[in-house]
């Protein structure tokens, strides 16, 4: 009898352990636990005059495939339709793109493997036989999506859908202000964009908390302008309500903002 009791007790304990494990897995899978966030990398390349087509050819025919080979995820690639005042004439020679990594360790490993890949070295050398493509070193911003950012869209490169006009907005608010900006968007500002007819694609914080960055999409420039007019009609009363709820809100916007209107390249996974 004692052996039977011990055996039954051990079986019961094993069943409880299995149930606890399954319950924990369910909590992760049903969204009660925060998902592991990708590390996004926003990159800006500025070409020497006349070299942008060569850079496009290199990405289209080689670089994107090598990125995938070494574990990087191609998200989207653009040229600049309208840049910032600081961009000046560089806007006509810029490639802007976003890739993603599992985490920082994966990013470092992927870039190291890419740079040391003999195929990449040969491609780079061949593409620069008639001169360097880039006029300056690439600039990169590492980002994580906010809790309220939509999931990445599926690739639609092969669809018949018309390419959208994308708007990349970067608020250089600094570490003290970025958390407040994120909170403000979560409080309801993001909903104002939707109400105004804009598509909210992604919201990120720079990893160093220097900037709040987000991505909108429009049918075209005229639609974008009409949507912004509608947005500003609702933004002022929203801010009055938000400031009333947050009396200690810091004023100003740190180091200003950057706004670029972008057009997907023909090889971009999303358009």
Number of C-alpha atoms within 10 A of each C-alpha: 6 7 8 9 10 11 12 12 12 12 12 12 12 12 12 12 12 12 12 12 12 11 12 12 12 13 13 12 12 9 9 9 12 11 10 8 14 15 19 27 20 19 16 17 21 23 24 15 14 11 19 20 12 14 23 18 13 16 17 15 13 15 19 17 14 19 19 14 13 17 18 21 17 19 19 19 24 23 22 22 17 16 20 15 11 9 16 10 12 17 20 18 21 24 22 23 20 18 21 20 19 15 14 13 9 16 20 12 12 20 15 12 17 21 12 11 13 11 13 17 12 10 14 17 12 11 15 14 9 9 10 14 21 18 14 11 10 13 12 15 17 19 23 19 20 19 13 13 17 12 9 9 11 9 14 13 17 11 10 7 9 8 19 17 20 25 24 17 18 20 21 20 21 18 16 12 22 22 15 16 20 21 13 18 15 15 12 14 19 19 14 19 20 14 13 18 18 21 17 18 17 19 22 22 24 23 16 11 18 20 28 26 26 21 18 20 21 20 15 13 15 9 14 21 12 13 18 15 12 16 20 14 12 15 15 11 11 17 14 11 11 16 14 11 10 12 8 8 14 13 7 9 14 17 12 12 15 16 16 21 22 21 21 23 21 14 18 21 17 21 23
